[in-house]
Amino acid sequence: MEVVSIRHFVGANLLAASSVTRATLTWASRDERFPTALPDGVLDGLIDVIPGLSAPTSPEVDLAELTLDATVALMGEANASVDDARLNDEQATDNGGVQVDLVLVTEDLDLSAQAVRVAEGCVRSFLLMQHPPGFDLSAACRQYVNGIAARSRSVDAAYRVAGARRRGIPAAAVGRNVVVYGHGSRQQMMVANATEQTSYPSFQIASNKRIANGFLAGVGLPVPKQVVVNSLDAATRAAAQMGYPVVVKPTVSDHGVAVTAGIRDERALAAAYQQAHALGRGVIVEDFLEGDEHRLLVIDGRLVAAARRMPGHVIGDGRHTVAELIEILNRDPRRATRKRGVMSPLELDDEARSFIHAAGMTPQSVLPEGRRLVLRSISNLSRGGSSIDVTEEVHPDNRAAAELAARVLRLDIAGADFILPDISRSWKETGGGFCEINPTPGLRLHYAPSEGEPRDVATPLFAHLFPEGRPPRIPVAAVTGTNGKTTTARMLARILREGGATVGLACTDGVYVQDECIRQGDMSGGTPARNVLYDPRVDAAVIEVARGAVLKYGMGIDTCNVAAVTNVGDEHLGELGIETVQDMARIKGTVLELASDAVVLNADDDLVASLAPRSRAGAVYYTSLGTANATVKAHLTAGGRAVCVDQSDDVAAVTLCEADKRDALLNVRDIPACMDGLAEHNVRNALNAAALAWALGQSPDAIVAGLARFDCDIESNPGRLNRYEGHLFDVFVDYCHNRHGLAAAGRLVDRLDVTGRRILVFAMPGNRRDEDFASAMAEASQHFDHFVVSPPPQYYWRTREPQEIVQRLTDGLNAQGVGDERIRVADDPVAATRTALNWAEPGDLVFICTFSSKSTWDEVTNWNSEAPKE
């Protein structure tokens, strides 16, 4: 048994609508996957090591199922989310074995891979006993499990993340307790249970118990008397002056650390002082308030939940000892270490022993039935305490006092610790007071109380973070297709910028925020899309989604507002199970399923237009080079929208069409990227961009400005029809490697006034089919008359040797009647560019299909026209 690969899919993909971890497990034979006999006790041992793992219900143990269950249990140990877990169908391996894919639908990809490997290691060690002599199996497995737990998030963070995702709010966990909610400029970050609205001064004041006490007293709220002391003698004098019992605590601490309440003599005072003093933050002696401890949770100025906190205790049954009762209590699955449970274990420590001793008992004493033995002086859940919901019992005066306390300290979220004899009666009548106000209050005692009604505290929390009119997501557009994706995405980004947004763009050139390149390279989907979404500067995002994003690494988004399919061609067929152009259309169509508002479809491509039923969005926008398109006409008649080129006299205008209304925006000749209307493919890209912008609510003025100011220069749209006119011949640099790209380039070249030769520089990735090489060269031969061919950069050799790539290209040209005298071969793309430039003469046109626009552009601009010609 072995995990041979683990792959993460970020965002929606073919396996699920959100992020996925897929692990492939293999066995030498099917019998190894389904062992008939297991060593005695190993299942029990495995379950003991991995809490939450259940024993198999079938006598035939499936190690794949067991590994899946163990993985899910480990993710649970880390408070990580798993929305779905399954096994795909078993497959045969080349060496006669079997393999199966384990699929986890989870956003917690940082933990899932480790959980899979830990689960596999535990299962293999326990069930197959594959470990050396003397190996401490349980210790090793526990070390694995603890490694997962050490990276776990708190139960409160898990609750908040789950609550956010149920509400459609993106939640990205960064570390154990830091979570970013929302996207782009609408993000809100929380550290523990503090928000971005929790100011640093407020946090510091609330954390300092002495200063907070003074603030509350200043507005007449009830608080205990306090004295800050710096020696045991001073503490003793303060306690004597106040009168026992007293409370001793550090000036700054949380979770009840070093807090001792109910001190009734100098001996206990001395021990409490030393414990508090050891923290080095000052010591407070405080008047002891009689009553029960209550936690009142205030969010955005309003009390949303209240709980009575009970100190850690056991209740006798007349049969078990105190120590046994503590052990039984800790078996409650809600109690877990490291704040991974909604309650914490109750430890038999020195404090507990002191309470047992004070009751005249030992840990081995049998506690009489019904007798409660309190083992803590304070009631914090982190110290083994419990909680009882009392939200409906809170007296209006007590509610108002808690809300005022939060307001006085300027806390948007506050946990007011209110000691009162009876929460249902006014503090003005019963006495009591606030012992502290927590600026990062725990939530678990409210949504998962030990007793009483669970309270939904996530709803008021997220209503505070994202009030009405401030959605958590920024507008997102996704663009896919065989060709034109990048230019369409860049055009749309420019339009959105003209509309006033700071735009993030992830495309095949890199990740951009406005004009700044954050990451270079092919960034079409996956993690780069997340780079855009989690950049706090970004008001709107444009995500290019390539075929590989859908199939190999995820689209990087789980939803979008609008999505477009530019076209579908026979590119990348024969790979990853995509055999036909219909298969490719199916893959491209998955992007449409993410759109909530509208989809944009190229009505001139019948295959693209047929994808309309795949959309779950509220609207379909069609694009076409003419208003006579039958699909467009029917759509407009039905009240739909389209963006078309409307020809009137000599003006071909980009026009917004809705039912019988027409709004001509600008002449295609006024769009620099369309090269006076000759670059038909960029006219189509402009239509797509305009339709996406319209669907996003952009004004006609913003659309016009964006298209009118978008050029195909090396800065605005690198590698997309970049023209250089600094030599005695024209040069174009374009990222073109397939038949469809060559057809678009060829239509432009045919329309240009070229007095000399048309020279094409071309290379093709090695993973294309034989027929793809032939069809590309057949297309090229219709528009160009001289050719320089070369292998692509080594990364793109893929499944072929460079010599074979060149041979395929030259054979394709020869088959079209192109003689060898019109073909030159270069060793690599750089040499090919130089060969073409040296070969060119005044009046010629050189069209360079590049894999690296920058380096090719540098070659073109730095070429020495005085160099000897070939």
Secondary structure, DSSP 8 states (H G I E B T S, - for coil): -EEEEEEEE-SS-SS-SS-EEEEEEEESSHHHHS-S---TTHHHHHHHHSTT----SSSS--HHHHHHHHHHHHHHHTT---SEEEE---EE-TTS-EEEEEEEE-S-HHHHHHHHHHHHHHHHHHHH--S-TT--HHHHHHHHHHHHHHT---HHHHHHHHHHHHTT--EEE-SSSEEEESSGGG-EEEETTEETTS-HHHHHHHHBHHHHHHHHHHTT-----EEEESSHHHHHHHHHHH-SSEEEEESB-STTTT-EEEE-SHHHHHHHHHHHHTTSS-EEEEE---SEEEEEEEETTEEEEEEEEE-SEEE--SSSBHHHHHHHHHTSTTB-GGGTSSB------HHHHHHHHHTT--TTSB--TT-EEE--SS--GGGT-EEEE-GGG--HHHHHHHHHHHHHTT-SEEEEEEEES-TTS-HHHH--EEEEEESS---HHHHS-SBS-----HHHHHHHHS-TT--SS--EEEEE-SSSHHHHHHHHHHHHHHTT--EEEEETTEEEETTEEEEES--SSSHHHHHHHT-TT-SEEEEE--HHIIIII--S-S-EEEEEE----S-STTBTTB-SHHHHHHHHHHHHTTEEEEEEEETTSHHHHTTGGG--SSEEEEEESSTT-HHHHHHHHTT-EEEEEEEETTEEEEEEEETTEEEEEEEGGG-GGGTTTT-HHHHHHHHHHHHHHHHTT--HHHHHHHHHT---STTTSTTSSEEE-SSSSEEEEE---SHHHHHHHHHHHHHS--SS-EEEEE---TTS-HHHHHHHHHHHHTT-SEEEE----GGGTTTS-HHHHHHHHHHHHHHTT--GGGEEE-SSHHHHHHHHHHH--TT-EEEEE-S-HHHHHHHHHH--TTS---
